[in-house]
Amino acid sequence: MTAEGFLEGRRLQMARGVLLQCIMGGYPPARFYGSDDGDLALVPDPAQIHRLPWSKPPRALAICDADELTGEHSNLSTRGQLKAVIARYAALGLAPVVATELEFFVFAANPDPTQPFQPPLGLDGRREDGHSAFSVSSNNGLRPFFSDVYECMAALGLPRDTFMHEMGVSQFEINLLHGDPLLLADQTLLFKHLLKEVALKHGLTVVCMAKPLAHTPGSSMHIHQSIVEIGSGRNVFSDEAGQPTATFRHFIGGQQACMADFTALFAPNVNSYQRLCHPFASPNNACWSHDNRAAGLRIPASSPAARRVENRLPGADANPYLAIAASLAAGLHGIENMLEPSEAIQGEFKVPDNLSLPCTLHAALERLKRSQLAKELFGNEFIEGYVASKTMELTSFFDEITPWERRVLAAQA
């Protein structure tokens, strides 16, 4: 839209079906988004209008809500779903607080998708080989890229906590500062967009797939969650003596009760399960633990005021609005129904059958499709439309024969 049209308040409308467009570009049958495929209104959030510092000529980006023409939030909108979950907490006098940790890979340009990703050439003319985890070395030659990223983050008003080199080859992590869940989802979305745009300027490729390289750790989007009282700001996970509260236990119990049903919301792509089925501190379970990274729900070491629950299931490929909404909705379900968690686990452990999670997209979608709880929390329209769109993507994946199949199976027939 032109700047003039935007400033005049011209309304931008979009077909409802676009919210269920699959990643290949197609759509499920029209019955999943209203047979008329009528319009939605895109309503910009005044706090989320940004001039894009990397764009020449200058452009701006406005994050919008997708609303029905009657004014209500569309049930198909993941941002609307998150706002609805936050409102349910507010009705109880509570406000969730979250932070996201996003991991990503920075690769050399990859014009041929049949070829594996490679790290960029370093300052010594070599490519990183995997020995740089948590290193302070700048031999990878990415300092100009990251300097540009920092400048663009400042221009967009994105506060940053820490950056670090992660375990994978040319893999990095950012921790965003904790705050309002909607704000953090917006910031996570903006940051991923920023990364990819700045990378293109530098002849690089940023990849937020869950598992872009074999035999290498995948990329997560861990979600840290706590709840405070509206007004006092007191963390309701800790009592006056600094001990865990019943609300804390119930929140964990709700997360455990919902994680298997919600796995497809946290791990939305075929590739998501490559990360979960070859875990490098990426647990595919609903166990909980004090500071054990093998548990899907980890309680980081902290002061009582900062007591929180870390959901380690979502990958970097997850929709931040939907993943945060699903995680918070699960915790609220536990609070409202006073669900008790299992016993905490420590050290090496075997995952009980009742706390294991689906390990393929097909299994996760089947679980979500049968989940009455998911439909109660997010509505039939959203869950059925989401499953329909993701089933199209899964079918498209099965329409291709992989190099592994040709290499290994062709001689066996």
N, C-alpha and C positions, 0 to 999 in steps of 0.2 A: 504494500500500500504506500502511496506517496505520503510524505510528511504532512502536506497540506490536508489531505483527506483524513489522516489520523487525528490531527489537531482540531479538525472540524467536528470530530466525534462520529464520523461515518461508521456505520455498523458493518462489520465483516461477518458474513454467514458462511457456513460450511455444511455439507451433507453429513448426516449422522453416521453413515456407514464408514466415513473416513477414520473414525475412532476404532474400528475393527479391521482396518487394513492390515494384512499380514506383511511380513518383512520382504516377501518377493513382489509385493505390489497388488496382489489380488484381494478379493473380498469373499467372505462366506455368504450363503444365501441371504436375501434381503429380510427374511423373517426374523433374523437375529438382531436387526437394528431398526425394525419398523418397516413394513412392506412398502410404505410410501417413500421411504428414504428422505424424509423431510429435512429441513435445515436446523442447525444449531447456531446460536450466536456466540462469537468469540469475544469475550469481554476482558479487556486488558486489566491486569493488576497494576494499579498506579505505582506500587512500590517496586515493580519488576519491569521497568522500562529502561533499557540500557543502550547507550551508544557503543558500538562494537569497535574497540580500539585498533583491531587488526585490519579493518575493512577500508579499502580505498576504491571508489569514492565512499564517503562516510555513509554508514547505514546504522539503523537501530533495531533492536530486538525487543519485543514485548511478550512476556509470558501471559497467557490468557486462560481464563476459565471457559470451558465449553458448557454453555447453559442452554436449556430449552427456551424456545421463544416465549414461553409463559413466565420465565424468570428463574425457575428452579435449576439446580445443577443437574446436568445429564448424568444418569446412572452409568453411562459408558465411559465417563471421564475418570481417569485415575487420580487426577488432581482433586476432582470433586469427591471421590471416594475418601481420600485422605482428609479433606476438610470435614466430611461427615463424621469420621472417627474422632477427630479432635473435638468436635461439637458434643459428642457423646461423653467424652471425659469432662468437658466444661460443665455439662448438666449435673455432674457429681461434685463440682467445685474443684476439679483437678485439671492439671495441665501437663501433658507429657513433654519431656525434654529429650532430644536425640542428638547424636553426632554420627557422621558416617566416616569410615576409613575406605578410601577408594584406591585400589591397585590397578596399574596399567603398564603396558609395554611400549617402549619407544623403539621402532624398527627403522631400518633403511626402507626407501621406497620399494614397493612390492607390486609392480604392474602386472605380473603374471600370477594369478591366484593358485595355479597348479604347483607353484614352487614354494618351499617353506619360507617363513619369515627369517630375516637375518638382522642382527644388531648393526647399528651404523658403524662406519669406519671410525676408529679412534684417532687421536692426535698422532699416534705412532704408526698409523696406517694399518693397524690390525683391528679385528673385530673382538669385542668382549667375549670371553669364553666361559663365564659363569663363576669367576672367582672374586666378584666385586660386591657381594652382598654386604650391606651396611658399611660400605667403604666411603671414605672421604675423598678418594681420588677423583680427579676430573679428566683422566686419560680418555674417557669415552667420547670426549669432544662435544658433549651436549650442553656445556655451560651457556653458549649463546641462546640456545633454545629455551633453557630454563629461565634465563634472565628475562627473556621476552614473555614467558608465561607469568613470571612474578609481576612484571609491569602491567600486563593485561588484567591479572587478578585485581591489582590495586585500582585500575581504572574502572573495573566493574563493581568495586566495593565488595569483593570476595575476601573475607579475612582468612588467613591460613595459619595453621598451627605448626605442623612439622612436615617436611618432605624427607624421604629417605630412599636409598637404593634397597630394593627388596631382594628376596632369595633368587628369583629367576634371572635369566640372562637379559640384561637391559630392562629390568622390571623395577618400577618405582611405586611409592605409596605417598598419598597425602592424607593428613588428618584434618578434617574441617572442624571448626570450633562448635561446641554443642550449643543448642538453642531450640527455637520453635520448630516443630517437625515440618511444617509447610515451607518455612524459610530454608531449612536444610535440604529439603527435596529440590527446591528451586536452585539453590546454590550448587548442588551436585549435578543437576542437569546443565547448568551454565558452565560449570567447570569442565565437564566432558566435551561440550561443544567447543569451548575455548581451546582445549588441548588439541583437538583434531585440526582446528583452523590454523593455530600457530604452527603446528607440525608441518602443514602443507607449505607454509612460508619458508620453512627451513629444509624442504626436500625430504622430510621424514614422514613416517606413518605411525600414528598412535593407535593402539589396538586395545579395546576394552572387552574383548572376548573373554570368556571364563577360562579357556585353556587353549591358547594359540600355539604352544610348543609342546611336543611330546617330551616325556621324561623331565619335566620342569614344573615347578609349582604354578598353579593357576592364579587368577586374579579374583579377589573377593571384594565385596562391599559390606564389611561388617557394620552392624547397626548397634550403637550403644544407646540404652534406653533407661530413663528414670522418670519419676512422676513427682510433681510438686503440688502443694496446695496453692490454689489461686488466692492471692492476697499476701499470705505469709511467706511463700516461696520455700516452705519446709519440704525436704525430701521425705515423702511418706514411706520410703523403703527402710528408714531408720527411725527408731524411737528416741526418746530424750536421753536414754542411757547409751545411745549409739549402737544398739542391737538391731538385728533384722526384725521387721514387723510381719504380721500376718498378711498384710497387703503385698509385701515383697514375695512371700511364699505363693500367694494366690496368683500373682502375675506370672511367676515361673510355671506354676501349674497350668495356666491357660496357654502359655507358649508350648508346653509339652503336648497338651491335648490337641492343638491345632496344627503343629508343624507338618505332620504327614499329609493332612488334607491340603495344606497351603504350599507344599513343596513346589508345585508348578508356578506359583506366583513369585517365589524366591529364585527359582532356577528355570527360566522361561524358554530355553533353547536346547536343541540337541546337544550342542557343545558344552552346556552347563554341567552335564553329567560326566563328561570327561574329567572335569575338575573334582567332582564329588566322589567318583569311583576310583580315582588314583590320588588319595588324599595326601597332601603335604600341609598339615595343619588346616585342612578344609573338611571338617567332620560332617558326615552324612548321617547324623543321629540327633535325637531329641534328649540326650542326656544333659545334665547340668553339673557344674563343678565350680569350685573356688580356684580360679587361676590355672585351669588345665585346658590347654589349647586343643586337646583331642575331643572335647565336649562341644556339641552344637550350641549349647548355652553356657557361656563362661561368665563368671563373676570376677571381674578384674580386681586386683588388690587396690584398695582405695580407703580414704577416710569415710566415716559414716555419712557425711554430707554429700559425698560423691558416689555412694553405693548405686550400682547400676547393673543391668543385665545386657550382655553382649550377645546378639544373635549372629552367629558365624556362618549361617547357611547361605545367605545371598551372595551371588557372584557379581563381578563388575558389570556384567551384561544385564542385570536386573533393572527394571523400571524403578527409579528411586521413590516415586510417589506410591506405587503399588506395593513395593517391598516394605516401606515404612508403615503404610496403612495396614497391611496384613499382619505385621509384627505387633503393632500397637493394638489392633483389634483382638488378636489372640490374647494378649495380656489383660485387656479389659474384660474379655470373656471369662478369664480365670478369676478376676476380682469380683465380678458380678455374681458368679456362681460359687465363689469360695472354694475353688479347686485346690487340692493339695498336690505338690510335686512329688516325684519319686525321691528316694534318698540321693544325696549328692555323691558323685563318684570322684575318686582321686587316683593318681598313678595310672598304670596300665590297666585296662578294663575290657571286658567283652560286652558289646552292646546287647541289651535284652531285646528280644523279638518285638516287644510292644513299643520300643523306642527307636527302632530302625525306620528309615525313610525310603520312599521310592528311589530307585537308582537309574531309571530311564525316563525320558520325557513321556513315553507312552504310558508307563505305569503311573506317573504323577498326574497326567491328564485324566486317566481313568478314575483315580482316587478323587480328584477335584470334581469331576462330573457327578460322582455319587454322593458328594458331601452336602448334606442338608445344612450343616453348620455354616459352610461357606456361602450358601445361598441365603441363609438368614442374615448373615453379617454384611454381605455385599449386594444381595438381590439376585433373583433368577436371571434377569436380563444381562447383567454384567458377567456372571459366571458362565452362562450358556454361550454368550457371544465370545468370551475369551477362549473357552475350550474350542469353539468352532474355528476361530482364527488360528490357534496354535495347532489344531489338527491338520489344517491345510499346510502349515509349514512342515510338520512331521511327514506328511504324505509326499511333499516335494523332495524332502531328504531321501526318502525310500525310493524315489524315482531314479536316483543316480547310483551307479556302481562305483565303489571307491577303489583307489589304487591297491589297497591291501587285499581286496577280494580278487582282483586280477592277478596280483603277484603270488598270493598264497594258495588260492583255491583253483585256479585254472588248470593246474597240472594234476589235481586230485580227482577230477571227475572221471 
